[in-house]
Amino acid sequence: MDLIQALILSIIEGLTEFLPVSSTAHMIFVSSIFGTQDDEFVKMFQVSIQFGAILSVVVLYWKKFLNFKSINFYVKLALAVIPALVLGKLFDDKIEAVLESPIPIAIVLIVGGVILLFIDRFFKNPKIKKEENISIGKAVIIGFWQCLAMMPGTSRSAASIIGGMQQGLTRKLAAEFSFFLAVPTMLAVTMYSVFLKDWKYKGIEQKGYEMILSSSQNISNFIIGNIIAFVVAGLAIKLFIGILEKYGFKIWGWYRIVVGIILITYFSFQ
């Protein structure tokens, strides 16, 4: 993977990580177009640059994350992330196998888009407008909703936002709590991919950090990728909240459907 490809993937990660459109699906498709989808470093890179994206959440909502008097906030996030960590570890190999099949992911993208077209009709009377009013029980339920995103193409953001709305949160609060929940979730996944998981890189089993340190090109891609993901994700979050409050989910539903159809058509002829 060259620097241009790394920059493109990082921009895509930053733009799509917190939108209900599946960042994983977008990066898999682009990697397939680049012809790098089977490269173990690229697979690890796509996960590791999530670190830059989650840092943008911490910076944008620093008053929330650095308010150490609000222990309940940290407890809610810690408990809500457990379902995804447990199930993610159990089904890691099966998930990775699905990542090699673009067509099923595109189909999931379309199905999710159809759901988003009608989701605003399902939850019309939200009662919870502040994070402080989200109970630990509701936070854990949203954490289970987030597990739906283990199927690539679903979108972690979409699953947790819908879960939040199902628990009575307003659209804006559901989106923001999804951002908050992304921090421990993606931090854990990133740390696992970089420091614990074994990757078969160039015929040798290596940890993620060993792949990164194996060449100056990999080091540059990793550092620059996280910086780009951080900047772009911050801009995308601001944009998403504004569009969500004004137009709801329908625009994202149509986007998923159109992109899914284009991708099925493209990969059907490969």
Buried (B, 14 or more C-beta within 10 A) or exposed (E): BEEEBBBBBBBBBBBBBBBBBBBBBBBBBBBBBBEBBEBBBBBBBBBBBBBBBBBBBBEBBEEBBEEEEBEBBEEBBEBBBBBBBEBBEEBBEEBEEBBBEBEBBBBBBBBBBBBBBEBBEEBEEBEBEEBEEBEEEBBBBBBBBBBBBBBBBBBBBBBBBBBBBBBBBBBBBBBBBBBBBBBBBBBBBBBBBBEEBEBEBEEEEBBBBBBBEBEEEBEEBBEBBBBBBBBBBBEBBEEBBEBBEEEBBBEBBBBBBEBBBEBBEBBEEE
